[in-house]
Amino acid sequence: MAAHSADNPPNERTKTPPPLPLLPIKETASIMMLNNDCLMSVFASLPDLRTEVAVSRVCKRFQAVCLAKWRYSHMYDEFDLERWRELLPCYEDLCYFIRLMQPYIRKMNVSSCLCTLLKDLDEMQIYVLPMVTSFYYDPDDIDCYPSDRSIQKMTYLLPNLRRLRLTTPIQGRYLSSFKQLQELHLYEDQHKDYELQQDYFDDVCTKLVNLKVLDIRLFDVISKLRLNNCVHALQNLTILKLNLASLKSVLHEVLDLPALKQLVVLLDTEWYIPALLNVDAFDHKIREVSEFYKIMERKARQIVGFAVDGYYMPLEPGWDADLPIWSHQKLQRLAICSWTHAEDYLERYTCMSNLRLLCLRNWTYLSDNVLLKFIESCPHLEHLDVSYCRQLTPNFVHCALNIMKRRQHSRFLDGYMQRLEPPLLIYYVLSGFEDYVESKKLKNSPDYKGYIVFMDDFPARSERGLSFVDRGYQFDFD
């Protein structure tokens, strides 16, 4: 047997090495060790609001993270009690959620009975919503009119309200208690049993010093509201919408308002005829348009836009031949709708090179050629509304695209490509080329991208339907 090596004694070679010392086992990482950003990512995978509310009840930190998630998502900026009831069927969860969101709710659109809503909020101990600046009341039950008491409670609930729209009849008591109110919209294109009381309306005009937008139009009867006692107080008013009957006696005073930028007039469906006049001999047509021409003459230098509902405005061909606006050529917005006369006279408006919006909705006779002249002559045109114009053809779409491409190419040659023109927005609902646009899928066509955008809606800040402005006319001033 071989001798054992002196360097490797048998005992040392066969001896098992001692075990390593055991390290202390640490605790499993807790979710509380994550920072708030990580928690936000984790909570983003929660399936619904009900689960989020349950998680937020665990501790104050989870509550803060969930609240931040709700706030920054902006999904709950608008108060929607009916929807929230569906998401949170447990009443305690609902109250808990609303109390947390109470300082952050910004808008309220209410379709249920206002009195019932206010009672529900009282039961939840929600007495003030300090950040709500916009309130829109359009109840499903058309007979659910807001009482004076409900309006008074709203003044406490919404102390910082800026914009108020009510579609139901209202007497107007306590409206002047919304001290921060800037916009009051009371128009709805339907019958109302009554309108504001004159005394309360005077209080609104004189006490709401921040009022900038006032819409008191009454749709289907002669408005009895008068501005004689309060027009002097509307120094900050920028937009005024009213019936012709309310405007007649204060036309000059209204036109002198220093901040006025827009005036919208609704023609009355009934006429007041003095007893001394013969009904058969009374000329409604002259009475209806006289204020329109007076505004044209008085404010010609400041007019940058006007709109006319041709179905109701009794204007004959050539009515605009001698308008004082031609010498200034400042029009940026032009809307002449529901017209049954020939299109020839339209060409004179192509001299308005600053035109940005052209609305010719519901024209009986309107050809491609006239529209193409506008696109060619008005390089700043951004909105073209030809809804309900059935005489137009798909050829207009191709020719308009060629004009836009040629214009962009010309600007490229001139070295102006750093500042590209915006695309032309064409509103085409029920127009002669609507089917063609849909069948050829031109809305997503790369050939039109950057040049033309097809819109299946109406321009912003216009009425919906057959006319840009309901049953009357509108003026925009610079």
NUPA-575220 format. One record per residue (C-alpha): residue in three letters; x, y, z. Coordinates in nm, 2 decimals, decimal comma. Layout:
<pts>
{"Ala" {X Y Z}} ...
</pts>
This chain:
<pts>
{"Met" {0,00 0,00 0,00}} {"Ala" {0,14 0,34 -0,09}} {"Ala" {0,26 0,55 0,19}} {"His" {0,05 0,85 0,29}} {"Ser" {0,18 1,19 0,19}} {"Ala" {0,32 1,40 0,47}} {"Asp" {0,14 1,70 0,33}} {"Asn" {-0,20 1,53 0,33}} {"Pro" {-0,26 1,34 0,64}} {"Pro" {-0,55 1,09 0,61}} {"Asn" {-0,75 1,26 0,90}} {"Glu" {-0,74 1,60 0,73}} {"Arg" {-0,83 1,47 0,39}} {"Thr" {-1,14 1,28 0,50}} {"Lys" {-1,27 1,52 0,76}} {"Thr" {-1,60 1,69 0,67}} {"Pro" {-1,58 2,07 0,66}} {"Pro" {-1,77 2,25 0,94}} {"Pro" {-2,12 2,38 0,84}} {"Leu" {-2,15 2,75 0,76}} {"Pro" {-2,31 2,96 1,03}} {"Leu" {-2,69 3,02 0,97}} {"Leu" {-2,78 3,38 0,88}} {"Pro" {-3,08 3,54 1,04}} {"Ile" {-3,39 3,52 0,82}} {"Lys" {-3,54 3,86 0,74}} {"Glu" {-3,91 3,93 0,73}} {"Thr" {-4,09 3,92 0,39}} {"Ala" {-4,10 4,27 0,24}} {"Ser" {-4,41 4,45 0,34}} {"Ile" {-4,62 4,66 0,09}} {"Met" {-4,58 4,95 0,33}} {"Met" {-4,21 4,96 0,23}} {"Leu" {-4,31 5,07 -0,12}} {"Asn" {-4,32 5,44 -0,19}} {"Asn" {-4,64 5,62 -0,30}} {"Asp" {-4,56 5,60 -0,67}} {"Cys" {-4,53 5,22 -0,65}} {"Leu" {-4,85 5,20 -0,44}} {"Met" {-5,02 5,41 -0,71}} {"Ser" {-4,91 5,16 -0,97}} {"Val" {-5,03 4,87 -0,76}} {"Phe" {-5,37 5,03 -0,70}} {"Ala" {-5,41 5,10 -1,07}} {"Ser" {-5,48 4,72 -1,11}} {"Leu" {-5,77 4,73 -0,87}} {"Pro" {-6,08 4,61 -1,06}} {"Asp" {-6,34 4,88 -0,97}} {"Leu" {-6,42 5,18 -0,75}} {"Arg" {-6,58 4,96 -0,49}} {"Thr" {-6,25 4,78 -0,43}} {"Glu" {-6,05 5,10 -0,43}} {"Val" {-6,28 5,24 -0,16}} {"Ala" {-6,23 4,93 0,05}} {"Val" {-5,85 4,96 0,01}} {"Ser" {-5,86 5,33 0,10}} {"Arg" {-6,02 5,24 0,43}} {"Val" {-5,72 5,03 0,54}} {"Cys" {-5,51 5,32 0,67}} {"Lys" {-5,46 5,69 0,62}} {"Arg" {-5,17 5,64 0,38}} {"Phe" {-5,37 5,41 0,15}} {"Gln" {-5,65 5,67 0,17}} {"Ala" {-5,42 5,94 0,06}} {"Val" {-5,29 5,74 -0,24}} {"Cys" {-5,64 5,64 -0,35}} {"Leu" {-5,75 6,00 -0,32}} {"Ala" {-5,46 6,11 -0,53}} {"Lys" {-5,55 5,85 -0,79}} {"Trp" {-5,91 5,97 -0,81}} {"Arg" {-5,81 6,33 -0,83}} {"Tyr" {-5,54 6,30 -1,10}} {"Ser" {-5,75 6,07 -1,32}} {"His" {-6,02 6,35 -1,34}} {"Met" {-6,28 6,08 -1,37}} {"Tyr" {-6,47 6,22 -1,07}} {"Asp" {-6,43 6,59 -1,13}} {"Glu" {-6,80 6,60 -1,23}} {"Phe" {-7,06 6,52 -0,96}} {"Asp" {-7,27 6,23 -1,09}} {"Leu" {-7,47 6,08 -0,80}} {"Glu" {-7,67 5,83 -1,01}} {"Arg" {-7,36 5,68 -1,16}} {"Trp" {-7,17 5,68 -0,83}} {"Arg" {-7,47 5,49 -0,67}} {"Glu" {-7,43 5,22 -0,93}} {"Leu" {-7,05 5,20 -0,87}} {"Leu" {-7,09 5,20 -0,49}} {"Pro" {-7,41 5,02 -0,40}} {"Cys" {-7,32 5,03 -0,03}} {"Tyr" {-7,46 5,36 0,11}} {"Glu" {-7,17 5,39 0,36}} {"Asp" {-6,91 5,36 0,08}} {"Leu" {-7,10 5,62 -0,12}} {"Cys" {-7,10 5,87 0,16}} {"Tyr" {-6,74 5,80 0,24}} {"Phe" {-6,63 5,85 -0,12}} {"Ile" {-6,83 6,17 -0,16}} {"Arg" {-6,69 6,32 0,16}} {"Leu" {-6,33 6,24 0,04}} {"Met" {-6,40 6,40 -0,30}} {"Gln" {-6,60 6,69 -0,16}} {"Pro" {-6,31 6,95 -0,19}} {"Tyr" {-6,22 6,85 -0,54}} {"Ile" {-6,55 6,82 -0,74}} {"Arg" {-6,56 7,09 -1,00}} {"Lys" {-6,88 7,04 -1,21}} {"Met" {-7,24 6,93 -1,16}} {"Asn" {-7,47 6,81 -1,43}} {"Val" {-7,81 6,72 -1,28}} {"Ser" {-8,09 6,54 -1,45}} {"Ser" {-8,28 6,43 -1,14}} {"Cys" {-8,51 6,65 -0,93}} {"Leu" {-8,31 6,93 -0,77}} {"Cys" {-8,51 6,92 -0,45}} {"Thr" {-8,44 6,55 -0,41}} {"Leu" {-8,07 6,59 -0,48}} {"Leu" {-8,03 6,86 -0,22}} {"Lys" {-8,22 6,64 0,03}} {"Asp" {-7,98 6,35 -0,04}} {"Leu" {-7,68 6,57 0,01}} {"Asp" {-7,82 6,69 0,35}} {"Glu" {-7,85 6,33 0,46}} {"Met" {-7,49 6,27 0,36}} {"Gln" {-7,39 6,58 0,56}} {"Ile" {-7,25 6,74 0,25}} {"Tyr" {-7,33 7,11 0,30}} {"Val" {-7,08 7,28 0,07}} {"Leu" {-6,89 7,19 -0,25}} {"Pro" {-6,63 7,47 -0,25}} {"Met" {-6,46 7,39 -0,58}} {"Val" {-6,77 7,36 -0,80}} {"Thr" {-6,77 7,63 -1,06}} {"Ser" {-7,02 7,50 -1,32}} {"Phe" {-7,38 7,38 -1,26}} {"Tyr" {-7,61 7,25 -1,54}} {"Tyr" {-7,97 7,15 -1,45}} {"Asp" {-8,17 6,97 -1,72}} {"Pro" {-8,42 6,74 -1,54}} {"Asp" {-8,56 6,43 -1,71}} {"Asp" {-8,90 6,53 -1,57}} {"Ile" {-8,98 6,85 -1,75}} {"Asp" {-9,22 6,96 -1,47}} {"Cys" {-8,96 6,94 -1,20}} {"Tyr" {-8,91 7,31 -1,16}} {"Pro" {-8,66 7,44 -0,90}} {"Ser" {-8,82 7,62 -0,61}} {"Asp" {-8,70 7,94 -0,45}} {"Arg" {-8,59 7,74 -0,15}} {"Ser" {-8,39 7,50 -0,36}} {"Ile" {-8,21 7,79 -0,53}} {"Gln" {-8,14 7,95 -0,19}} {"Lys" {-7,99 7,62 -0,06}} {"Met" {-7,77 7,60 -0,37}} {"Thr" {-7,62 7,94 -0,30}} {"Tyr" {-7,48 7,79 0,03}} {"Leu" {-7,39 7,46 -0,13}} {"Leu" {-7,20 7,63 -0,42}} {"Pro" {-7,05 7,95 -0,29}} {"Asn" {-6,80 7,98 -0,58}} {"Leu" {-7,02 7,90 -0,87}} {"Arg" {-6,91 8,07 -1,19}} {"Arg" {-7,14 7,92 -1,46}} {"Leu" {-7,51 7,84 -1,41}} {"Arg" {-7,74 7,69 -1,67}} {"Leu" {-8,11 7,61 -1,60}} {"Thr" {-8,34 7,48 -1,87}} {"Thr" {-8,66 7,49 -1,66}} {"Pro" {-8,87 7,80 -1,58}} {"Ile" {-8,75 7,99 -1,28}} {"Gln" {-8,88 8,31 -1,11}} {"Gly" {-8,52 8,42 -1,03}} {"Arg" {-8,54 8,49 -0,66}} {"Tyr" {-8,19 8,43 -0,49}} {"Leu" {-8,01 8,42 -0,83}} {"Ser" {-7,84 8,74 -0,73}} {"Ser" {-7,70 8,56 -0,42}} {"Phe" {-7,44 8,37 -0,64}} {"Lys" {-7,19 8,65 -0,58}} {"Gln" {-6,92 8,49 -0,80}} {"Leu" {-7,14 8,41 -1,09}} {"Gln" {-7,00 8,50 -1,43}} {"Glu" {-7,23 8,32 -1,67}} {"Leu" {-7,61 8,28 -1,65}} {"His" {-7,78 8,06 -1,92}} {"Leu" {-8,16 8,03 -1,91}} {"Tyr" {-8,24 7,95 -2,27}} {"Glu" {-8,39 7,62 -2,39}} {"Asp" {-8,56 7,57 -2,72}} {"Gln" {-8,89 7,45 -2,57}} {"His" {-9,20 7,60 -2,41}} {"Lys" {-9,17 7,76 -2,07}} {"Asp" {-9,47 7,84 -1,85}} {"Tyr" {-9,31 8,16 -1,72}} {"Glu" {-8,99 8,36 -1,72}} {"Leu" {-8,79 8,56 -1,47}} {"Gln" {-8,97 8,82 -1,27}} {"Gln" {-8,86 9,17 -1,36}} {"Asp" {-8,75 9,27 -1,01}} {"Tyr" {-8,53 8,96 -0,96}} {"Phe" {-8,38 9,01 -1,31}} {"Asp" {-8,29 9,37 -1,22}} {"Asp" {-8,12 9,23 -0,90}} {"Val" {-7,92 8,99 -1,11}} {"Cys" {-7,79 9,26 -1,34}} {"Thr" {-7,71 9,52 -1,07}} {"Lys" {-7,57 9,29 -0,80}} {"Leu" {-7,37 9,04 -1,00}} {"Val" {-7,08 9,27 -1,09}} {"Asn" {-6,87 8,99 -1,24}} {"Leu" {-7,14 8,88 -1,49}} {"Lys" {-6,99 8,83 -1,83}} {"Val" {-7,24 8,61 -2,02}} {"Leu" {-7,62 8,65 -1,99}} {"Asp" {-7,87 8,44 -2,19}} {"Ile" {-8,23 8,53 -2,12}} {"Arg" {-8,39 8,42 -2,45}} {"Leu" {-8,75 8,29 -2,43}} {"Phe" {-8,83 8,05 -2,71}} {"Asp" {-9,20 8,06 -2,80}} {"Val" {-9,36 8,37 -2,66}} {"Ile" {-9,29 8,74 -2,64}} {"Ser" {-9,04 8,81 -2,36}} {"Lys" {-9,16 9,06 -2,11}} {"Leu" {-8,82 9,12 -1,96}} {"Arg" {-8,68 9,47 -2,00}} {"Leu" {-8,33 9,60 -1,95}} {"Asn" {-8,42 9,97 -1,91}} {"Asn" {-8,35 9,98 -1,53}} {"Cys" {-8,03 9,77 -1,53}} {"Val" {-7,85 9,80 -1,86}} {"His" {-7,61 10,06 -1,71}} {"Ala" {-7,49 9,80 -1,46}} {"Leu" {-7,37 9,55 -1,73}} {"Gln" {-7,03 9,71 -1,77}} {"Asn" {-6,84 9,38 -1,77}} {"Leu" {-7,08 9,19 -2,00}} {"Thr" {-6,92 9,03 -2,30}} {"Ile" {-7,20 8,81 -2,44}} {"Leu" {-7,57 8,90 -2,44}} {"Lys" {-7,84 8,68 -2,58}} {"Leu" {-8,20 8,80 -2,56}} {"Asn" {-8,53 8,83 -2,74}} {"Leu" {-8,59 9,11 -2,99}} {"Ala" {-8,87 9,25 -2,77}} {"Ser" {-8,62 9,29 -2,48}} {"Leu" {-8,37 9,47 -2,70}} {"Lys" {-8,58 9,72 -2,88}} {"Ser" {-8,61 9,99 -2,61}} {"Val" {-8,24 9,97 -2,51}} {"Leu" {-8,06 9,90 -2,84}} {"His" {-7,83 10,20 -2,83}} {"Glu" {-7,75 10,15 -2,47}} {"Val" {-7,66 9,78 -2,53}} {"Leu" {-7,44 9,87 -2,83}} {"Asp" {-7,25 10,12 -2,60}} {"Leu" {-7,16 9,85 -2,34}} {"Pro" {-6,78 9,88 -2,32}} {"Ala" {-6,70 9,50 -2,30}} {"Leu" {-6,96 9,36 -2,54}} {"Lys" {-6,82 9,11 -2,78}} {"Gln" {-7,12 8,92 -2,89}} {"Leu" {-7,49 9,00 -2,93}} {"Val" {-7,74 8,72 -3,02}} {"Val" {-8,10 8,82 -3,09}} {"Leu" {-8,39 8,57 -3,10}} {"Leu" {-8,69 8,68 -3,31}} {"Asp" {-9,02 8,66 -3,13}} {"Thr" {-9,28 8,42 -3,26}} {"Glu" {-9,56 8,66 -3,18}} {"Trp" {-9,57 9,04 -3,24}} {"Tyr" {-9,71 9,32 -3,03}} {"Ile" {-9,92 9,54 -3,25}} {"Pro" {-10,02 9,88 -3,10}} {"Ala" {-10,40 9,93 -3,08}} {"Leu" {-10,38 10,23 -3,32}} {"Leu" {-10,25 10,02 -3,60}} {"Asn" {-10,44 9,80 -3,84}} {"Val" {-10,34 9,44 -3,81}} {"Asp" {-10,37 9,38 -4,19}} {"Ala" {-10,16 9,69 -4,27}} {"Phe" {-9,89 9,62 -4,02}} {"Asp" {-9,56 9,52 -4,19}} {"His" {-9,40 9,26 -3,97}} {"Lys" {-9,11 9,22 -4,21}} {"Ile" {-8,98 9,58 -4,17}} {"Arg" {-9,02 9,57 -3,79}} {"Glu" {-8,83 9,24 -3,77}} {"Val" {-8,52 9,35 -3,96}} {"Ser" {-8,49 9,72 -3,86}} {"Glu" {-8,27 9,65 -3,55}} {"Phe" {-8,05 9,42 -3,76}} {"Tyr" {-7,97 9,70 -4,00}} {"Lys" {-7,92 9,95 -3,72}} {"Ile" {-7,66 9,73 -3,56}} {"Met" {-7,49 9,70 -3,90}} {"Glu" {-7,47 10,07 -3,94}} {"Arg" {-7,38 10,16 -3,58}} {"Lys" {-7,11 9,89 -3,53}} {"Ala" {-6,98 9,84 -3,88}} {"Arg" {-6,62 9,92 -3,79}} {"Gln" {-6,62 9,67 -3,50}} {"Ile" {-6,81 9,38 -3,67}} {"Val" {-6,59 9,08 -3,72}} {"Gly" {-6,86 8,82 -3,76}} {"Phe" {-7,24 8,79 -3,81}} {"Ala" {-7,48 8,50 -3,85}} {"Val" {-7,83 8,50 -4,00}} {"Asp" {-8,11 8,23 -3,99}} {"Gly" {-8,24 8,28 -4,34}} {"Tyr" {-8,55 8,07 -4,27}} {"Tyr" {-8,69 8,33 -4,03}} {"Met" {-8,51 8,65 -4,13}} {"Pro" {-8,73 8,81 -4,40}} {"Leu" {-8,44 8,93 -4,62}} {"Glu" {-8,46 8,96 -4,99}} {"Pro" {-8,19 8,90 -5,26}} {"Gly" {-7,95 9,20 -5,26}} {"Trp" {-8,02 9,29 -4,90}} {"Asp" {-7,65 9,31 -4,82}} {"Ala" {-7,53 9,50 -5,13}} {"Asp" {-7,50 9,83 -4,95}} {"Leu" {-7,39 9,71 -4,61}} {"Pro" {-7,13 9,94 -4,44}} {"Ile" {-6,91 9,64 -4,35}} {"Trp" {-6,77 9,62 -4,71}} {"Ser" {-6,54 9,92 -4,66}} {"His" {-6,38 9,76 -4,36}} {"Gln" {-6,35 9,40 -4,47}} {"Lys" {-6,29 9,27 -4,12}} {"Leu" {-6,52 8,97 -4,12}} {"Gln" {-6,37 8,66 -3,97}} {"Arg" {-6,69 8,46 -3,91}} {"Leu" {-6,98 8,45 -4,16}} {"Ala" {-7,29 8,22 -4,12}} {"Ile" {-7,59 8,25 -4,35}} {"Cys" {-7,80 7,94 -4,31}} {"Ser" {-8,13 7,80 -4,45}} {"Trp" {-8,12 8,02 -4,76}} {"Thr" {-8,34 7,95 -5,06}} {"His" {-8,21 8,23 -5,29}} {"Ala" {-7,95 8,20 -5,56}} {"Glu" {-7,58 8,17 -5,46}} {"Asp" {-7,45 8,44 -5,69}} {"Tyr" {-7,43 8,72 -5,44}} {"Leu" {-7,22 8,50 -5,21}} {"Glu" {-6,91 8,57 -5,42}} {"Arg" {-6,88 8,92 -5,29}} {"Tyr" {-6,79 8,78 -4,95}} {"Thr" {-6,47 8,62 -5,10}} {"Cys" {-6,31 8,97 -5,06}} {"Met" {-6,30 8,90 -4,68}} {"Ser" {-5,96 8,75 -4,69}} {"Asn" {-5,94 8,72 -4,30}} {"Leu" {-6,24 8,48 -4,30}} {"Arg" {-6,18 8,19 -4,06}} {"Leu" {-6,53 8,04 -4,03}} {"Leu" {-6,78 8,01 -4,31}} {"Cys" {-7,12 7,84 -4,23}} {"Leu" {-7,37 7,79 -4,51}} {"Arg" {-7,57 7,52 -4,35}} {"Asn" {-7,89 7,40 -4,52}} {"Trp" {-7,86 7,60 -4,84}} {"Thr" {-8,11 7,50 -5,11}} {"Tyr" {-7,88 7,61 -5,40}} {"Leu" {-7,51 7,59 -5,34}} {"Ser" {-7,26 7,46 -5,59}} {"Asp" {-6,90 7,34 -5,56}} {"Asn" {-6,76 7,63 -5,75}} {"Val" {-6,86 7,90 -5,51}} {"Leu" {-6,72 7,71 -5,21}} {"Leu" {-6,39 7,65 -5,40}} {"Lys" {-6,36 8,03 -5,46}} {"Phe" {-6,38 8,08 -5,08}} {"Ile" {-6,11 7,83 -5,01}} {"Glu" {-5,89 7,99 -5,28}} {"Ser" {-5,95 8,35 -5,17}} {"Cys" {-5,95 8,31 -4,80}} {"Pro" {-5,61 8,16 -4,69}} {"His" {-5,70 8,17 -4,32}} {"Leu" {-6,02 7,97 -4,35}} {"Glu" {-6,03 7,70 -4,08}} {"His" {-6,40 7,60 -4,05}} {"Leu" {-6,63 7,53 -4,34}} {"Asp" {-6,98 7,41 -4,24}} {"Val" {-7,19 7,28 -4,54}} {"Ser" {-7,42 7,04 -4,34}} {"Tyr" {-7,75 6,97 -4,51}} {"Cys" {-7,63 7,11 -4,84}} {"Arg" {-7,74 6,83 -5,08}} {"Gln" {-7,63 7,00 -5,40}} {"Leu" {-7,26 6,96 -5,34}} {"Thr" {-7,07 6,67 -5,51}} {"Pro" {-6,77 6,46 -5,43}} {"Asn" {-6,58 6,66 -5,69}} {"Phe" {-6,57 6,95 -5,44}} {"Val" {-6,37 6,73 -5,19}} {"His" {-6,10 6,65 -5,45}} {"Cys" {-6,07 7,01 -5,57}} {"Ala" {-6,05 7,15 -5,21}} {"Leu" {-5,77 6,90 -5,14}} {"Asn" {-5,57 7,02 -5,45}} {"Ile" {-5,61 7,38 -5,34}} {"Met" {-5,48 7,31 -4,99}} {"Lys" {-5,19 7,11 -5,12}} {"Arg" {-5,10 7,38 -5,37}} {"Arg" {-5,11 7,64 -5,10}} {"Gln" {-4,88 7,44 -4,87}} {"His" {-4,64 7,38 -5,16}} {"Ser" {-4,63 7,75 -5,23}} {"Arg" {-4,55 7,83 -4,87}} {"Phe" {-4,27 7,57 -4,88}} {"Leu" {-4,11 7,74 -5,18}} {"Asp" {-4,13 8,07 -5,00}} {"Gly" {-3,95 7,93 -4,69}} {"Tyr" {-4,25 7,93 -4,45}} {"Met" {-4,26 7,56 -4,36}} {"Gln" {-4,17 7,63 -4,00}} {"Arg" {-4,53 7,76 -3,95}} {"Leu" {-4,77 7,53 -4,13}} {"Glu" {-5,13 7,63 -4,18}} {"Pro" {-5,38 7,44 -3,98}} {"Pro" {-5,60 7,19 -4,18}} {"Leu" {-5,94 7,29 -4,31}} {"Leu" {-6,22 7,14 -4,09}} {"Ile" {-6,52 7,06 -4,31}} {"Tyr" {-6,85 6,99 -4,14}} {"Tyr" {-7,04 6,76 -4,38}} {"Val" {-7,35 6,61 -4,20}} {"Leu" {-7,61 6,52 -4,46}} {"Ser" {-7,43 6,70 -4,73}} {"Gly" {-7,41 6,59 -5,09}} {"Phe" {-7,07 6,42 -5,04}} {"Glu" {-7,14 6,26 -4,70}} {"Asp" {-7,19 5,91 -4,85}} {"Tyr" {-6,88 5,95 -5,05}} {"Val" {-6,66 6,05 -4,75}} {"Glu" {-6,80 5,75 -4,55}} {"Ser" {-6,77 5,49 -4,83}} {"Lys" {-6,41 5,60 -4,92}} {"Lys" {-6,31 5,63 -4,56}} {"Leu" {-6,16 5,97 -4,62}} {"Lys" {-6,17 6,07 -4,25}} {"Asn" {-5,87 5,84 -4,20}} {"Ser" {-5,71 5,88 -4,55}} {"Pro" {-5,34 5,97 -4,54}} {"Asp" {-5,39 6,18 -4,86}} {"Tyr" {-5,60 6,43 -4,66}} {"Lys" {-5,40 6,42 -4,34}} {"Gly" {-5,27 6,77 -4,26}} {"Tyr" {-5,49 6,93 -4,53}} {"Ile" {-5,86 6,85 -4,46}} {"Val" {-6,04 6,70 -4,15}} {"Phe" {-6,39 6,58 -4,20}} {"Met" {-6,61 6,66 -3,90}} {"Asp" {-6,95 6,48 -3,84}} {"Asp" {-7,05 6,74 -3,58}} {"Phe" {-7,11 7,12 -3,58}} {"Pro" {-6,87 7,40 -3,51}} {"Ala" {-6,81 7,48 -3,15}} {"Arg" {-7,02 7,76 -3,00}} {"Ser" {-7,29 7,72 -3,26}} {"Glu" {-7,64 7,60 -3,23}} {"Arg" {-7,72 7,25 -3,34}} {"Gly" {-7,96 7,19 -3,62}} {"Leu" {-8,04 7,37 -3,94}} {"Ser" {-7,89 7,70 -3,85}} {"Phe" {-7,58 7,84 -3,68}} {"Val" {-7,80 8,06 -3,46}} {"Asp" {-8,16 7,99 -3,36}} {"Arg" {-8,44 8,19 -3,53}} {"Gly" {-8,26 8,52 -3,54}} {"Tyr" {-7,91 8,67 -3,59}} {"Gln" {-7,58 8,71 -3,41}} {"Phe" {-7,31 8,97 -3,42}} {"Asp" {-6,94 8,94 -3,31}} {"Phe" {-6,74 9,25 -3,23}} {"Asp" {-6,37 9,31 -3,19}} 
</pts>
